Amino acid sequence: MIEVHSHENEERSFGEFRRKVRAAEVLSAATQKLLQTIHFNGSLSVVVRNGRVLKSGYEESYFHQAHSAGVARLQ
């Protein structure tokens, strides 16, 4: 009986994980706010193994609004 409930909980949790990935809700609200504050427009990658973050990284591609506006005027 306990094994059945455990399996159901695991399936439900995995379903919620898939939904969050599809909806791009894998970052915390605090991290998303930071990314918006610095106008980050690059790639962020996270490698997870056995439920733990193994490594993370990013490719820089962020612009401040003042800089972006200046570039737009030059074109």
C-alpha positions, 0 to 999 in steps of 0.5 A, a space after each residue: 500500500 505504501 509503495 503504491 502511494 510512493 509511486 503515485 507521489 513520484 509520478 505527480 512530482 515528475 509531472 509537475 517538474 515537466 510542467 515547470 520545464 515546459 512553462 520555463 518556470 525552472 528559475 526562482 522568482 528572485 533569479 528571474 528578477 535579477 536577470 531582468 534587472 541586468 537585462 540579461 539576454 544570454 544563455 543560462 545552463 544548469 546540469 543536474 545529477 542525482 537531484 543536485 546541481 552539478 555545474 552551472 554556467 552562462 554565456 554573456 549577452 546582456 545590455 544596459 538600456 542606455 547602451 542598447 539605446 545608443 547602439 540603436 541610434 547608431 544604426 
